[in-house]
Amino acid sequence: MPCKPPKLLPPVGLDRSYRTFCGYCAIMAAEKVSLDTAGDEKRPHFQDVREELRPVAPGLAYHDTSSPNPNLSLPIGFRTLSIQVTESQHPGKPQDDVVNFFEQLTYHNVSVEKLCGMFGTAADRGLDNVVVSRNIQRDGKNTIAKAKPKYIWKVLGYLFGGFCSILWVGVVIFFICWRPLSDPPSPTNLALAIVIILVILSQASFSAFQDWSTGRIMNSILDLIPSECVVVREGKTSKIPAADLAVGDVVMLHVGNKVPADMRLIETSGDVRFDRAVLTGESEEIEGNVDSQGETFLEAPNVALMGTHVTNGHAKGVVVLTGGRTVMGRISKLTNTTKQKPTLIQQEITRFVRLIIIFTVILALSILIIWLAWLHRDHKPFMNVVAMLNDVMGCIVAFIPEGMPVAVTLTLSLIARRMKAISVLPKSLATVETLGCVTVICSDKTGTLTQNKMSVMSAGFVDGTYTAQEFRENFGNKSAGELTALQQLHRAAVLCNGATFDAATADLPLESREVNGDATDGAILRFVESFGEAPAVRTSSTEIFQIPFNSRNKWMLTMHNFSSSKNSEKTSAGLIFVKGAPDVLIPSCTSYFSALTNDIQPFDSAARAKLVATQEKWSRAGQRVILICMREYVPYHSVGTNDFSTEITKKGLEELTVVGILGLMDPPRLESAGTVKDCRRAGVRFFMVTGDFGLTAAAIARQIGIITTHAEPDSLADVVKQMNEMPNGPLPSCRDPANRIQKSLVLEGKDLVLFQESHWEVVTRYEEIVFARTTPEQKLSIVNAFQKRDNVVAVTGDGVNDAPALKAADVGVAVVTGSDVAMEAADLVLMGNFDSIVGGIRLGRLVFQNLQKVIAYLLPAGSWSEAWPVILNAYVGVPLPLSSFLMVIICCFTDLSPCLSLIMEKEEFDLLTLPPRNHKKDHLINLKIYAQAYFFVGMMETVIAHVMFFLYMWKYAHIPARDLFLAFEKYSDGFYGYTQDELNHFNAVGQGVYFVTVVILQWGNLLSVRNKRLSILQADPIRKQRRNPWLFVGAIIAFVIAIFVTEVPGIQRLFGTASVPVEFWVIPLPLALGILFMDEIRKLLVRTFPKGILAKIAW
């Protein structure tokens, strides 16, 4: 029911005794508005108003129920008064307060006219811009404040999560070794405890900074995803950001939209439905209507709640609550962030942390056991409790790559920036790596593979066809006999259309105007507006009912009354127009409008054959064919009632007359063919899943390379034949191309209805598939079928019908021009060209490769080369070649900066030539990497570093290596004639030699690990293709740190380090090149003998 334009609101600057409040102020009162009524007796005029008001809901708002009083100048639409109701009155039950608050709201119970009066709006005009500005200034933006993070839990997670938990054990041990176990107290152990605390704090600080930085990046990414709505303001329809909505705005909702605020529906199409799963968790859709049967605000069918999705139909509503005052806003204040399921890369990192901690505990326990069982009894002077605990701590520090958490967070953050640069916006950083594992992409056609820029290419009738240009020319030719038929088709196309031009672009040329509505309706709208008198056709009738197009029905219906009144009597005839898929509507047709005779003819088998032939001809050319029908109908029930909606829905598609057909072309995106080709090259099967006609879908699929075979694609009959030929028992995985059917297949939704598991076993093995005429439920079943057979599935789409599949997929990819529902369900949003999904796959694989390189770099020195000095010391009595302090320096400082340079590495070869990673078998850390890090590079570094240690002891202390083995307590005062202080000095310098050797040897490892297969001569870090200057920066930083910890006197006194002779800074340089050379030989053998044993165990 249309509303009367409201009177002007009282000036904001009026004295409080004369200020009036609309019904919305009840909400303001529930939060913060308080009117002091203590002095009402001093304001008799105001007192008179209160006496004639009664509350609609207890404690909420007073509404005028008296007869009009001529002595009062207050506009009747605003004669309301709010009283104070604060949430603090009910502490301890915030959830109940929210429910009670919404139970008191009455917006759903008042008439449409009264509702519009309460908010100063009109259904056909909307708000004035002045009122919009004032409401937004009063209420704020239509946004929900984000939940504040629980900082205490975050800080605890930073300090005790991951490797830090076991490092705290080391802190405790070092403190105990400082006091009371050491007498006198050992300042070295105290300093070590402080150093490890600083390491923990630095890691925690870095993690916190990265969380903040990553959060900022992700927020900036998500802010790029548009959230818009269509509003009516000052009588003009326009599209605005949802955040700019004001209370009282009139909003148009269409299928696929996300409801931008809490709204009272004032008009609906009769079949509008909402998905409230985001609020209720229930998957069942809720029907919407204009009337209410006394439910609460939360349950009322005439209320659309913010954040829910329009899954069918369209509606118009008045905004009653915005921002934090909405149901969504209030619930968000009470709920915590839901715990998300860890992604594949997060699972891999957790697995790696667990493995390292297990190895650390095993080695530490072995030293403890050997000390208790042997050393404590037979070599007590050699290793006391403090020395034993230092060795245990050495193991802990040695095996934990403390730089790993920093490298992981930096890698993901860097990849997020790179993704943003190629216009791929991930909602979660870790989702990117999952994209690299994808084996199947199921893509929607319209708007995803095509440009979603439809245009009418052909128009015709059962007995005649035209090109679009011929149709325009003949339409204006009044002497043509087909004029009546052309006019009939033009009128039907104008009236059966759900698209409108945006008022803001109404003055632009026809092709430049923005269209509110789907692409099909938009193309037909541009077509009919380009000739004839489309505005006159619209004004000649009144639309009294509409069922919008949806992916289930595949048709649209409008009913028009050509009398002046919309609310005509039930006996008045109406004209129904239906537009939709020919194969869906043809069975309901009984006659057709002849272009030859300009009259209605029976729709017999001959006419049906002509129409189907035209449909197939246009479809094979890649055109989407739309059939337009009509019928006269006299409804039994009154217009606007639910019974009327049910009647028209049931009877509207009976005994239809074919008016004509339109052929629309949506050209493929220029990049679609290249994208399909690149995905195939990456080992990813690319399928089309669309609601379009099978021949049209197959034609587009051939144009972009989804179907490459020259033969006709297989059909359901071929699937059944293949099924009968399948051997009994379990079948091999279809991940292997050798186990696939190298043919193309086209199936329609009607085929999928008949499917059993045995059918899917065959279908999932086809190399090329087009699924046509599918419903949202069938798209979901397609995704589930492939996932069940060990595939990682990505779904790309833009429509509301794609949302279930997007949500169920391992990676949902939405197009930014698509519906709000699709972008809400997706994990990634493509902001630019469709081929950016290939860049996403490439970066997803690069993430995994670079993290593997980081681990392969950290393990040789930060784990293997540090563990062996402790083992030699505990088991064979060699003086400790590397102190715990220097172990900490290697793990946390000298190895950290070079390993971070590895995350800047580009792909060493085209990663799209690799098959997708099998997430069940190909782990981040595996036996091949352990073999490379421990038994190849790690063993070389360990042997060389020990040789350098023994070389120094022989050259400067004249103690041969054979006498250092099994020395135990003999390495004390008098050993080779040296005092204890002199022996301690030799050991300290030897430890420095070992340390410097490992640091320099890691340079060779750094240059070798950056390439898994290629030689450094093919991919050096200097030439442009693989240039990475950060490698040299990292190496220089490590060198400076090594000089600092060995040469600074204060560090020497506190931690027992000593200056290293110059020759031991020089000798490791050629040895580092030797490690690089040895790895070059390994790579050469792998490249030369790709099927050899060495290639099979290569990482």
Long-range contacts (C-beta under 8 A, 24 or more apart in sequence): 1-111, 1-112, 1-113, 1-123, 1-266, 2-113, 2-122, 2-123, 2-124, 3-112, 3-113, 3-115, 3-116, 3-117, 3-121, 3-122, 3-123, 3-124, 4-113, 4-116, 4-117, 4-122, 5-122, 5-125, 6-75, 6-77, 6-78, 6-116, 6-117, 6-120, 6-121, 6-122, 7-75, 7-77, 7-78, 8-75, 9-75, 9-78, 9-120, 9-131, 10-74, 10-78, 12-134, 17-43, 17-45, 17-46, 18-45, 18-46, 20-74, 20-75, 20-78, 20-79, 20-80, 20-81, 21-78, 21-80, 21-81, 21-82, 22-77, 22-78, 22-80, 22-118, 22-119, 22-120, 23-61, 23-63, 23-80, 23-106, 23-107, 23-118, 23-119, 24-118, 24-119, 24-247, 24-248, 24-320, 25-61, 25-80, 25-82, 26-60, 26-61, 26-80, 26-82, 26-85, 26-104, 26-105, 27-105, 27-321, 27-325, 28-82, 28-138, 28-139, 29-60, 29-61, 29-82, 29-83, 29-84, 29-85, 30-60, 30-85, 30-86, 30-87, 30-101, 31-86, 31-87, 31-325, 32-86, 33-82, 33-84, 34-84, 34-86, 35-81, 35-82, 35-83, 35-84, 37-83, 48-72, 49-74, 49-79, 49-81, 50-81, 53-79, 53-80, 53-81, 56-106, 56-109, 57-103, 57-104, 57-105, 57-106, 58-104, 59-83, 59-85, 59-104, 60-85, 60-104, 60-105, 60-106, 61-106, 76-117, 77-114, 77-117, 77-118, 77-120, 78-117, 78-118, 78-120, 80-118, 94-333, 94-334, 95-334, 98-330, 98-331, 98-334, 99-298, 101-330, 102-296, 102-297, 102-298, 102-327, 103-296, 103-297, 103-298, 105-297, 105-320, 106-297, 107-264, 107-297, 107-303, 107-320, 108-264, 108-292, 108-295, 108-297, 108-300, 108-302, 108-303, 109-292, 109-294, 112-266, 112-290, 115-264, 115-266, 115-318, 115-320, 116-266, 116-318, 119-247, 119-248, 119-318, 119-319, 119-320, 120-248, 121-248, 121-249, 121-250, 121-318, 122-250, 123-250, 123-266, 123-267, 123-316, 123-318, 124-232, 124-235, 125-232, 125-234, 125-235, 125-250, 126-231, 126-232, 126-233, 126-234, 126-235, 126-249, 126-250, 127-233, 127-234, 127-246, 127-248, 127-249, 127-250, 128-233, 128-234, 129-233, 129-234, 131-246, 131-248, 132-233, 132-246, 132-248, 132-249, 135-246, 135-247, 135-248, 136-244, 136-246, 139-246, 139-247, 139-322, 139-323, 139-325, 140-322, 140-323, 141-243, 141-244, 141-323, 142-242, 142-243, 142-244, 142-245, 142-246, 142-260, 142-261, 142-322, 142-323, 143-243, 143-323, 144-323, 144-324, 144-326, 144-328, 144-329, 144-332, 145-324, 145-329, 145-332, 145-333, 147-332, 147-333, 147-335, 147-336, 147-337, 150-336, 154-208, 154-211, 155-204, 155-208, 158-203, 158-204, 158-205, 158-207, 158-208, 159-200, 159-201, 159-204, 162-353, 162-405, 163-203, 163-353, 163-356, 163-357, 163-400, 163-401, 163-402, 163-404, 163-405, 164-200, 164-203, 164-204, 166-357, 166-360, 166-396, 166-400, 167-196, 167-199, 167-200, 167-396, 167-400, 167-402, 168-200, 169-396, 170-196, 170-393, 170-396, 170-397, 171-196, 171-197, 171-200, 173-389, 173-392, 173-393, 174-393, 176-389, 177-386, 177-389, 177-390, 181-385, 181-386, 181-389, 182-386, 186-386, 187-1054, 188-885, 188-1054, 188-1055, 188-1056, 189-386, 189-390, 191-885, 191-1054, 191-1055, 192-393, 192-884, 192-885, 192-888, 192-1055, 195-885, 195-888, 196-397, 196-888, 199-402, 199-888, 199-892, 202-892, 203-402, 203-405, 203-406, 206-406, 206-409, 207-405, 207-409, 210-409, 210-410, 210-413, 213-413, 214-409, 214-412, 214-413, 214-416, 214-429, 217-413, 217-416, 217-417, 217-420, 218-416, 218-426, 218-427, 218-428, 218-429, 221-416, 221-420, 221-425, 221-426, 221-427, 222-425, 222-427, 224-425, 224-831, 225-425, 225-816, 225-823, 225-829, 226-816, 227-258, 227-260, 227-820, 229-257, 229-260, 230-254, 230-516, 232-316, 236-503, 236-504, 237-500, 237-502, 237-503, 237-516, 238-502, 238-503, 238-504, 239-502, 239-504, 239-514, 239-516, 245-319, 245-322, 246-319, 246-322, 247-319, 247-320, 247-321, 247-322, 248-318, 248-319, 249-318, 249-319, 250-316, 250-317, 250-318, 250-319, 251-316, 251-317, 251-318, 251-319, 252-314, 252-315, 252-316, 252-516, 253-304, 253-310, 253-314, 253-315, 253-316, 253-317, 254-310, 254-314, 254-498, 254-516, 254-517, 254-548, 255-310, 255-311, 255-312, 255-313, 255-314, 255-548, 255-549, 255-550, 255-800, 255-819, 256-309, 256-310, 256-799, 256-800, 256-818, 256-819, 256-820, 256-821, 256-822, 257-309, 257-310, 257-819, 257-820, 257-821, 258-307, 258-308, 258-309, 258-310, 258-820, 258-821, 258-824, 259-304, 259-305, 259-306, 259-307, 259-308, 259-309, 259-310, 260-306, 260-319, 261-306, 261-319, 261-320, 261-321, 261-322, 261-323, 261-326, 262-303, 262-304, 262-305, 262-306, 262-319, 262-320, 262-321, 262-322, 262-325, 262-326, 262-327, 262-328, 263-303, 263-304, 263-317, 263-318, 263-319, 263-320, 264-302, 264-303, 264-317, 264-318, 264-320, 265-289, 265-290, 265-302, 265-303, 265-304, 265-315, 265-316, 265-317, 266-290, 266-316, 266-317, 266-318, 267-315, 267-316, 268-313, 268-314, 268-315, 268-316, 269-313, 269-314, 269-315, 269-545, 269-546, 269-547, 269-548, 270-313, 270-545, 270-546, 270-547, 270-642, 270-644, 270-645, 270-648, 270-649, 271-312, 271-313, 271-547, 271-548, 271-645, 271-649, 272-310, 272-312, 272-313, 272-314, 272-315, 273-310, 273-311, 273-312, 273-313, 274-304, 274-305, 274-308, 274-309, 274-310, 274-311, 275-308, 275-309, 275-311, 275-821, 276-305, 276-308, 278-307, 278-308, 278-309, 278-328, 279-305, 279-307, 279-308, 279-327, 279-328, 279-331, 285-311, 285-312, 288-313, 288-315, 289-642, 298-327, 309-800, 309-803, 309-820, 309-821, 309-824, 310-800, 310-821, 311-550, 311-800, 311-821, 312-548, 312-550, 312-552, 313-547, 313-548, 313-550, 314-498, 314-546, 314-548, 340-428, 342-430, 343-428, 343-430, 343-431, 343-433, 343-434, 344-430, 344-433, 344-434, 344-437, 344-919, 345-412, 345-430, 345-433, 345-434, 345-847, 345-848, 345-851, 345-924, 346-430, 348-923, 348-924, 348-925, 349-408, 349-924, 351-923, 351-924, 351-925, 352-404, 352-855, 352-924, 352-925, 355-925, 356-399, 356-400, 356-401, 356-863, 357-400, 359-399, 360-395, 360-396, 360-399, 360-400, 363-395, 363-399, 363-867, 363-870, 363-871, 364-392, 364-395, 364-396, 367-391, 367-392, 367-395, 367-870, 367-874, 368-392, 370-874, 370-875, 371-874, 375-874, 379-877, 379-968, 379-969, 380-969, 381-969, 381-972, 382-877, 382-968, 382-969, 382-971, 383-874, 390-884, 391-870, 391-873, 391-874, 391-880, 393-884, 394-866, 394-869, 394-870, 394-880, 394-882, 394-883, 394-884, 394-887, 395-867, 395-870, 397-866, 397-884, 397-887, 397-888, 397-891, 398-862, 398-863, 398-866, 398-867, 398-870, 398-887, 398-891, 399-863, 399-866, 399-867, 400-862, 400-863, 400-891, 401-855, 401-858, 401-859, 401-862, 401-863, 401-891, 401-895, 402-862, 402-891, 402-892, 402-896, 403-854, 403-858, 403-862, 403-891, 403-892, 403-895, 403-896, 403-899, 403-900, 404-854, 404-855, 404-858, 406-896, 406-900, 407-851, 407-854, 407-858, 407-899, 407-900, 407-902, 407-903, 408-851, 408-854, 410-900, 410-903, 411-847, 411-850, 411-851, 411-854, 411-903, 412-847, 414-903, 414-904, 415-843, 415-846, 415-847, 418-843, 419-839, 419-840, 419-843, 422-832, 422-836, 422-839, 422-840, 422-843, 423-830, 423-831, 423-832, 423-833, 423-836, 424-828, 424-829, 424-830, 424-831, 424-836, 424-837, 424-839, 424-840, 425-828, 425-829, 425-830, 425-831, 426-827, 426-828, 427-826, 427-827, 427-828, 427-829, 428-827, 431-811, 431-827, 431-828, 432-828, 432-840, 432-843, 432-844, 432-847, 433-844, 433-847, 433-848, 434-792, 434-810, 434-811, 434-827, 434-844, 435-794, 435-811, 435-828, 435-837, 435-840, 435-841, 435-843, 435-844, 436-841, 436-842, 436-843, 436-844, 436-845, 436-846, 436-847, 436-848, 436-911, 436-916, 436-917, 437-792, 437-810, 437-844, 437-916, 437-917, 437-918, 437-919, 438-684, 438-792, 438-793, 438-794, 438-810, 438-811, 438-841, 438-916, 439-683, 439-684, 439-685, 439-735, 439-791, 439-792, 439-793, 439-916, 440-684, 440-685, 440-687, 440-786, 440-791, 440-792, 440-793, 440-794, 441-679, 441-684, 441-685, 441-686, 441-687, 441-793, 441-794, 441-795, 441-796, 441-837, 442-687, 442-688, 442-689, 442-771, 442-779, 442-782, 442-783, 442-786, 442-793, 442-794, 442-795, 442-796, 442-805, 442-809, 443-686, 443-687, 443-688, 443-689, 443-795, 443-796, 443-797, 444-688, 444-689, 444-690, 444-796, 444-797, 444-798, 444-799, 444-802, 445-688, 445-690, 445-692, 445-697, 445-700, 446-519, 446-624, 446-666, 446-690, 446-692, 446-798, 446-799, 447-519, 447-798, 447-799, 447-815, 447-817, 447-818, 448-796, 448-797, 448-798, 448-815, 448-818, 448-834, 449-668, 449-669, 449-672, 449-688, 449-700, 449-704, 449-834, 450-666, 450-667, 450-668, 450-669, 450-672, 450-700, 451-666, 451-667, 451-668, 451-669, 452-519, 452-666, 452-798, 452-817, 453-519, 453-666, 453-667, 454-519, 454-520, 454-522, 454-523, 454-624, 454-664, 454-665, 454-666, 455-523, 455-526, 455-527, 455-664, 455-665, 456-523, 456-524, 456-526, 456-527, 456-662, 456-663, 456-664, 457-623, 457-663, 457-664, 457-665, 458-618, 458-623, 458-662, 458-663, 459-489, 459-527, 459-660, 459-661, 459-662, 459-663, 460-595, 460-614, 460-660, 460-661, 460-663, 461-485, 461-489, 461-592, 461-593, 461-594, 461-595, 461-658, 461-659, 461-660, 461-661, 462-592, 462-593, 462-594, 462-595, 462-601, 462-603, 462-607, 462-610, 462-611, 462-658, 463-594, 463-595, 463-596, 463-607, 463-610, 464-595, 464-596, 465-614, 468-527, 472-530, 472-531, 475-531, 475-532, 476-531, 481-596, 481-598, 482-595, 482-596, 482-598, 483-598, 484-598, 485-593, 485-594, 485-595, 485-598, 485-660, 486-595, 487-532, 488-593, 488-659, 488-660, 489-628, 489-659, 489-660, 490-528, 490-531, 490-532, 490-534, 490-537, 491-537, 492-577, 492-579, 492-628, 492-630, 492-659, 492-660, 493-524, 493-527, 493-528, 493-579, 493-628, 493-662, 494-528, 494-532, 494-534, 494-537, 494-538, 495-537, 495-538, 495-541, 495-543, 495-558, 495-560, 495-577, 496-556, 496-557, 496-558, 496-577, 496-578, 496-579, 496-628, 497-521, 497-524, 497-525, 497-528, 497-558, 497-579, 498-546, 498-548, 498-549, 498-556, 499-524, 499-525, 500-525, 501-525, 518-549, 519-666, 520-549, 520-624, 520-626, 520-664, 521-549, 521-556, 523-664, 524-626, 524-662, 524-664, 527-662, 541-575, 542-566, 544-568, 544-574, 544-639, 544-640, 545-574, 545-639, 545-644, 545-645, 545-648, 547-648, 547-649, 547-652, 549-579, 549-580, 550-801, 551-691, 551-775, 551-776, 551-799, 551-800, 551-801, 552-775, 552-776, 553-580, 553-584, 554-580, 554-581, 554-584, 554-691, 554-773, 555-579, 555-580, 555-581, 555-584, 555-585, 555-653, 556-580, 557-648, 557-649, 557-652, 557-653, 559-633, 559-648, 559-652, 561-639, 566-639, 567-638, 567-639, 567-640, 568-639, 570-635, 570-636, 570-637, 570-638, 570-639, 571-634, 572-634, 573-632, 573-633, 573-634, 574-632, 574-633, 574-634, 574-635, 575-630, 575-631, 575-632, 575-633, 576-630, 576-631, 576-632, 576-633, 576-648, 576-652, 577-628, 577-629, 577-630, 577-659, 578-628, 578-629, 578-630, 578-631, 578-652, 578-653, 578-656, 579-626, 579-627, 579-628, 579-629, 580-626, 580-627, 581-625, 581-626, 581-627, 581-693, 581-773, 582-611, 582-612, 582-615, 582-625, 582-626, 582-627, 582-661, 582-693, 583-615, 583-693, 583-773, 585-627, 585-629, 585-653, 585-656, 586-611, 586-612, 586-627, 588-629, 588-653, 588-654, 588-655, 588-656, 589-629, 589-656, 589-657, 589-658, 590-655, 590-656, 590-657, 591-655, 591-656, 591-657, 591-658, 592-657, 592-658, 593-657, 593-658, 593-659, 593-660, 595-660, 600-657, 603-657, 603-658, 607-658, 611-658, 611-661, 614-661, 615-661, 615-693, 616-695, 618-661, 618-663, 619-693, 619-694, 619-695, 619-696, 619-699, 620-695, 620-699, 621-663, 621-699, 622-665, 622-696, 622-699, 622-700, 622-703, 623-663, 623-664, 623-665, 623-696, 624-663, 624-664, 624-665, 624-666, 624-692, 624-693, 624-696, 625-661, 625-662, 625-663, 625-664, 625-693, 625-696, 626-661, 626-662, 626-663, 626-664, 627-658, 627-661, 628-658, 628-659, 628-660, 628-661, 628-662, 629-656, 629-657, 629-658, 629-659, 630-656, 630-657, 630-659, 631-655, 631-656, 631-657, 668-700, 668-703, 668-704, 669-833, 669-834, 671-833, 671-834, 671-835, 672-704, 672-834, 672-835, 673-703, 673-704, 673-705, 674-835, 675-834, 675-835, 675-837, 675-838, 676-704, 676-705, 676-706, 677-705, 678-835, 678-838, 678-912, 679-837, 679-838, 679-841, 680-705, 681-912, 681-913, 682-838, 682-841, 682-911, 682-912, 682-913, 682-914, 682-916, 683-737, 683-914, 683-915, 683-916, 684-841, 684-916, 685-767, 685-768, 685-769, 687-768, 687-769, 687-770, 687-771, 688-769, 688-770, 688-771, 688-772, 689-771, 689-774, 689-779, 689-782, 689-795, 689-805, 690-770, 690-771, 690-772, 690-774, 691-772, 691-773, 691-774, 691-775, 691-801, 692-772, 692-773, 693-772, 693-773, 694-746, 694-748, 694-770, 694-772, 694-773, 696-772, 697-746, 697-770, 697-772, 698-746, 698-770, 698-772, 701-768, 701-770, 706-768, 706-770, 707-744, 707-746, 707-768, 707-770, 708-744, 708-768, 709-743, 709-744, 709-768, 711-743, 711-744, 713-743, 713-744, 713-745, 713-746, 713-768, 713-770, 714-743, 714-744, 714-745, 714-746, 714-766, 715-745, 715-746, 715-747, 715-751, 716-747, 716-751, 716-754, 718-743, 718-745, 719-745, 719-747, 719-759, 719-762, 719-763, 720-759, 722-762, 723-758, 723-759, 723-761, 723-762, 726-758, 726-761, 726-762, 731-761, 733-789, 733-790, 734-764, 734-765, 734-789, 734-790, 734-791, 735-790, 735-791, 735-916, 735-918, 737-767, 739-765, 740-765, 740-766, 740-767, 741-765, 741-766, 741-767, 742-767, 743-767, 743-768, 744-768, 744-769, 744-770, 745-769, 745-770, 746-770, 746-772, 747-771, 747-772, 748-772, 748-773, 748-774, 749-773, 749-774, 749-775, 749-778, 752-778, 752-781, 752-782, 760-785, 760-788, 760-789, 761-789, 764-789, 764-791, 775-801, 776-800, 776-801, 776-802, 776-803, 776-804, 776-805, 777-804, 779-804, 779-805, 780-804, 780-805, 780-808, 783-808, 783-809, 784-808, 790-920, 792-916, 792-919, 794-837, 796-830, 796-834, 796-837, 797-822, 798-822, 813-837, 813-840, 838-912, 841-912, 842-907, 842-911, 842-912, 845-907, 845-911, 845-914, 845-917, 846-906, 846-907, 846-911, 848-917, 848-924, 849-907, 849-911, 849-1012, 850-902, 850-903, 850-905, 851-924, 852-924, 852-925, 852-929, 852-1099, 853-902, 853-905, 853-1009, 853-1010, 853-1012, 854-899, 854-902, 854-903, 855-924, 855-925, 855-929, 855-933, 856-929, 856-932, 856-933, 856-937, 856-1009, 856-1099, 857-895, 857-898, 857-899, 857-902, 857-1002, 857-1005, 857-1006, 857-1009, 858-891, 858-895, 858-899, 859-929, 859-930, 859-933, 859-934, 859-938, 860-933, 860-934, 860-937, 860-938, 860-941, 860-1002, 860-1005, 861-890, 861-895, 861-938, 861-941, 861-998, 861-999, 861-1001, 861-1002, 861-1005, 862-890, 862-891, 862-895, 863-933, 863-934, 863-938, 864-933, 864-934, 864-938, 864-939, 864-941, 864-942, 865-938, 865-941, 865-942, 865-945, 865-998, 866-890, 866-891, 868-942, 868-946, 869-946, 869-994, 872-946, 876-965, 876-966, 877-965, 877-966, 877-967, 877-968, 877-971, 878-964, 878-965, 878-967, 879-964, 879-967, 879-971, 879-983, 879-987, 879-990, 880-987, 880-991, 881-945, 881-946, 881-949, 881-990, 881-991, 881-994, 882-945, 882-991, 882-994, 882-995, 882-998, 883-988, 883-991, 883-1055, 883-1056, 883-1057, 885-1045, 885-1055, 885-1056, 885-1057, 886-991, 886-992, 886-994, 886-995, 886-1045, 886-1057, 889-995, 889-1041, 889-1045, 890-995, 890-998, 890-999, 893-1038, 893-1041, 894-999, 894-1002, 894-1038, 894-1041, 894-1042, 895-1002, 895-1038, 897-1033, 897-1034, 897-1037, 897-1038, 898-1002, 898-1003, 898-1006, 898-1031, 898-1034, 898-1035, 898-1037, 898-1038, 899-1034, 900-1030, 900-1034, 901-1006, 901-1028, 901-1030, 901-1031, 901-1033, 901-1034, 902-1006, 902-1009, 902-1010, 902-1031, 904-1028, 904-1030, 905-1010, 905-1026, 905-1028, 906-1025, 906-1026, 906-1028, 908-1010, 908-1011, 908-1012, 908-1013, 908-1014, 908-1019, 908-1026, 909-1013, 909-1014, 926-1099, 928-1097, 928-1098, 928-1099, 929-1099, 931-1097, 931-1099, 932-1098, 932-1099, 936-1078, 936-1079, 936-1082, 937-1005, 937-1008, 937-1009, 937-1075, 937-1079, 940-1001, 940-1074, 940-1075, 940-1078, 941-998, 941-1001, 941-1002, 941-1005, 941-1075, 944-997, 944-1001, 944-1068, 944-1071, 945-994, 945-997, 945-998, 945-1001, 946-994, 948-993, 948-994, 948-997, 948-1064, 948-1067, 948-1068, 949-990, 949-991, 949-993, 949-994, 949-997, 951-993, 952-989, 952-990, 952-993, 952-1061, 952-1064, 953-986, 953-990, 956-986, 956-989, 956-1061, 957-983, 957-986, 959-986, 984-1056, 985-1058, 988-1052, 988-1056, 988-1057, 988-1058, 989-1058, 989-1059, 989-1060, 989-1061, 991-1057, 991-1058, 992-1046, 992-1057, 992-1058, 992-1059, 992-1060, 993-1060, 993-1061, 993-1064, 995-1042, 995-1045, 995-1046, 996-1042, 996-1046, 996-1060, 996-1064, 996-1065, 996-1068, 997-1064, 997-1067, 997-1068, 997-1071, 999-1038, 999-1039, 999-1042, 1000-1039, 1000-1065, 1000-1068, 1000-1069, 1000-1071, 1000-1072, 1001-1068, 1001-1071, 1001-1072, 1001-1075, 1002-1038, 1002-1072, 1003-1035, 1003-1072, 1004-1071, 1004-1072, 1004-1073, 1004-1074, 1004-1075, 1004-1076, 1004-1079, 1005-1072, 1005-1075, 1005-1076, 1006-1031, 1006-1034, 1006-1035, 1007-1031, 1007-1076, 1008-1075, 1008-1076, 1008-1079, 1008-1080, 1009-1079, 1011-1083, 1012-1083, 1012-1098, 1012-1099, 1013-1083, 1013-1086, 1013-1087, 1014-1083, 1015-1080, 1015-1083, 1015-1084, 1016-1076, 1016-1080
